[in-house]
Amino acid sequence: MTGSSWRAPLTAAVAVTAMTLAACGESARAPESQPSTGAGFPVTVQECGGKSVTVQKRPERVVPLSATMLEHLFWLGVQGSVVGSGESVRPGTFPQQFQADGAKVKSLTGTYVPGSYDPVSREVLLAERPDLVISDFASTFNTAGAATQADLAARDVPSYLAFSTDCASEGAAQTNLDLVYRDLENVGRLTGAQPKAAELVAGMRSKVDSVRSKVASAGPPTVWVFTVEEAVDGQPGSALGNRHTVNAVIELAGGRNVFGDVNESFAKTTWEEIAKRKPDVILLLSYGYGGEPERQKAYVAGKKALADNPATRNLPAVTQGRYATMDYWLVAAGSVRNADGVTELARQLHPDLFR
């Protein structure tokens, strides 16, 4: 899976601590009221690529083109403005407190199949008469048949391409969650929810700082990220490099991405290349389509695939069972839940520090 062909996968979830289910404490609950309609507008922010995005008034017809951006809007409490999404929300794939309402959001595309990509078509998107379109993947705008950002601008529809997850123009490795914070703050400003965004970011910083203080003196194990459902046609899926959010989560959790020298979000790799890098720990990610039982099956299937593969079966991480298992959305896409992902991954990489 590459950044050019990727459709943001639908949410997976791992059975994590009660803290994760109550992500960001008080900030996890949907606000009881929408932000005021007029105050603070117009607003201008910068998006990935350095372009300015201006919204003249509080948006009333927002279309997020990915599940991550839909989740952002729920956390910010402005989900009432969403008229459709680039993805549907499947059972067990969204934050628990938002799951029921998220499943009601109209999907503007078909069902995602790993390794393929079906964008929201230009005609379908424009038919929704959006006054703001947001995404965290350039492919959602640039794939053939999609409405480009230039198309939208010609119709005076502002669009925002996020910094976290897949921003090719960012010139440095992601070793912290600053890009995620920037996206939350920017989307908060664009939707009139800036105070809520500030609250969410403060909660995330507090959690991350707590983890960093605990793992500061620990030796960092090398970690290879294996998204089980992306291992299609006998290939291992993409290597997630240092421009990817997962690189920041691994670093903050006291680990080191085995592909941290790759200056991309997504890069091609082979089983042989993975074996050469000899990861200390294999981080199994699953989208968890259908919920927890399916997720657990994916972890079992991932371990079996590695044990059966001639290129990986003799890796110490495989023979000694040094695995971590995680929700894809906690660690591999920029979201509020990344702070919980840092905490949960640190617990698995350094269990002795979290007794």
Order of alpha helices (4+ residues) and beta strands (2+ residues): alpha-beta-beta-beta-alpha-alpha-alpha-beta-alpha-alpha-beta-alpha-alpha-beta-beta-alpha-beta-beta-alpha-beta-alpha-alpha-beta-alpha-alpha
